[in-house]
Amino acid sequence: MPKMKTHSGSKKRFHKTASGKLRGRRSNRSHILEKKSPKRKRRLGRPSEISRADRRRVEGLLPGKAGR
């Protein structure tokens, strides 16, 4: 059986922490920023942990990073 390739788009968007959690960018930070408060924009700028519902799907796209 050949090795499974890592999804190219996913490896640019998600990364695994040392403890094994998945982190990625938050949504709502690309445009229409005038009406959003500075506090909200700061919070959106920091990466967040991927929810439990999405974690299994993202880990399937990152097979090479599963052992980290």
N, C-alpha and C positions, 0 to 999 in steps of 0.2 A: 504494500500500500504506500503510495507516495505521501510525502509530507504535506500538511495542510498549509496553504499560504495565508499570511496575515492580510486582512483587508486594508488596502492602502489608505483609504479615507479615514478609517477608524484609528490607525496608528498615529495619525496627525492630530486627532481630536481628543483622545483619551490616554491617560497614563495610569499606571498602577503605583500605589504608594508602597513604602517599605512594609507596612502592616498588611498589604494585600487588598486594600480598598481601591476602587476605581474612581478617578476624578476626571471631570470634564468642564468645559465652559458652560456658563449659564446662558439662557436665551434672553431676548429683549435688550440687547446692549448695542445693536448695530445702527439703528436709526430712530428718528422721532425722540431725541434725547432732551429737547427743550422742556417738555412738560414733566419729565421725571426729576425727582428731587436729587440733589447731590448725594445724599445718604444712600438712596436707592441705587444710584449709578455706581457708587463705590462698592456696594455689596455685590452688584451684578458683575463687577470686574474681576472678582475673586472666583477661582474654580470651586465647584461644589461636588459633593459625593454623588455618584450615580445611584438612583433609587433601586431598591431590591427587585422591583418589577422589571427593570431594564438591565440589571446586572448580568443575568444569564445570557441575554442576547448579545451584549457587548463582549463578554468573555469568549463567546463563540467566534466573534470576528477577530479576536486577538489570540490565536492559539499558541503562537510562539512566546508570548509573554505570560502564559499561565503559570509557569514554574517560578516566576520571580516573587 
